[in-house]
Amino acid sequence: MSTDPAALFGGRFLDQDIPTRKFPDQGMPATDAMRLVALDMALEGDPGRNLATFVTTWMEPEAQRIIAANLHRNFIDHAEYPRTAEIEQRCIRMIADLFNAPGETVGARTQGSSEAIMLGALSLKWKWRERRAAAGASTDRPNLVFGGDVHVVWEKFCRYFDVEPRIVPLQEGRYTIGPDDVAPHLDDHTIGVAAVVGTTFTGHRDDVVGINDLLVRLKRERGLDVPLHVDGASGGFVWPFLYPDTPWDFRLEQVRSINVSGHKFGLVYPGVGWLIFREADDLASDLVFEENYLGKTDSTFTLNFSTGSSMVLAQYYNLVRFGREGYTYIMRGMEDNARALADRLEAIDRFELIGREDEHLPLVAFRLRADEPFDEFDLAWQLSAERGWMVPAYTLPPNAQKITIMRALVKENFSREHVDTLARDIADACATLERKGGAHEEERRQMVQGPGH
Ligand SMILES: *Cc1c(COP(=O)(O)O)cnc(C)c1O
C-alpha cells in the first residue's frame, strides 16, 4: 500500500499554503485541521504576557473541565436546561448579596459588561419615560451624564439608543469625576448618571458617595429622582474584597443598578457579565419578553439569544470554590504583587506612578517622569519586541489628552518572579532606547494603541 508520507509523518501544512480565502472545495483530516489552527496560534500573542487586558487569562484545571464538559449546552434553553437557569439565578442572588442589595432583586447574565450596560441604560431610559409620562411631561431629548473616564460602551449606548451623552471632561492630574462635575449637567431630561468603580484608564473610582449624596439632595429638595448606575466592570469584584468598608454599591440610596464583568476580576474566562438591579421595580417591565418557545413560556431580558452555558457554570464554580475568603486572598495577592511592581518601577528612577495611594484595581499605571530621548509608546514597542510583554501606552481622554500613560494589569497568574522579570525587562528596554533613541515611526505605527479592555 502506498501512503502519502506527509499524511504519515508530518502536517501537510509544513510545506503547503493554508486555505485563507476560497470556501474550500475539499476538506481535510481532523488532525490536519487541528494542526493548522494550532500552528496559527503559535504565532499569536501569549495571553500570559498580556498585561493590557483586564480579562481572565488563567483558570483552575477543575474549572476548565467544567467548561469543556458543558460546551454543548445552549444557555438560553431554560426549559430544556432548568438547572443551568437555576444556577444563573444563584449567581445573581450571590452577587446581589455581595453588592449589599437590601432585599429581593433581579438581574441578568450577559455576554459581558457591554451588554449589561446596554440593558441597564435601556432600563434607565424606559423608567425615565414612565416617570415623565406619569407626570404628564414630555419624553423627548433624554440625556445621560457620565465622565470622560468611562469605557467606550457608554457613548455607544447613547448613539445606538438615541440618548444625548453629557460627558464631563477630565483634567490633567484628575482622572475621575465627582458631584461638582456632575451637578451642572443634570436636568428633568436626565435618565441617569453613570459612575465608574475601577476605570479602564488608571484603575481608580469616581466619587460615588459624593455623587449619590448630590442625587439624594436633588430628590429631597427638588423632587427630581435621578438614578445612579455603577459601572463596576472591573471594580465590582475588587472593591468588596480589597476595600470592604468603602460604600460604592447598594449601600448608597440612589444606586439602582450595577454591572460587573464575570470575566474580569470574577476570574472567569471571556463570555460572562452580570447586571444587578437594586430592586425588581428598577427593571422596566416592558423590556422583559415573555416568550413561548419550544412549548414553554420563558421570560428573557437580553440583547443576544443563544450562547454557551459554560461560563455561567464556571462563574458559579468560582463563587462557591473561593467564597469571600478565597476572593479576598486572591485579590490581596494581586495587590501585593502590584505594589511590588510599583516599588521596582520607582527604583528604576525614571517613572511617576499614577495615583498609587488611592483605592485602585490591582494594576500599576505609570509614565515617564522627565524628558527622555524616547517616550511611552517607544517603551511599549520595545518591551513587546524584546520580551513579548504587552504593556499598552495610551493618551488619556479629553481634557487630559496631553498625558500619556502605561498600564500593567497584575492578575492571578502574574507571580512575584514575573514582577521581578518585568521590572528588569522594563529597565533594560529603557537602557536600550536611551542608546538607540526612540523607535522608528514605522514601528510605532504598528503598535496597538488604546488602553485595552
Ligand atoms: C471592560 C469594561 C467594560 C466593558 O466590559 P466587557 O465585559 O468587556 O463587555 C465596561 N466598563 C468598564 C469600566 C470596563 O473596564
The ligand as a Gaussian input file, in Angstrom:
#p B3LYP/6-31G(d) Opt

LIG

0 1
 C      -14.171000      46.208000      30.411000
 C      -15.063000      47.320000      30.752000
 C      -16.304000      47.461000      30.112000
 C      -16.741000      46.523000      29.025000
 O      -16.875000      45.258000      29.573000
 P      -16.884000      43.886000      28.724000
 O      -17.104000      42.879000      29.800000
 O      -15.554000      43.783000      28.065000
 O      -18.015000      43.978000      27.767000
 C      -17.124000      48.497000      30.524000
 N      -16.749000      49.346000      31.506000
 C      -15.556000      49.247000      32.135000
 C      -15.208000      50.209000      33.220000
 C      -14.670000      48.224000      31.771000
 O      -13.500000      48.125000      32.403000

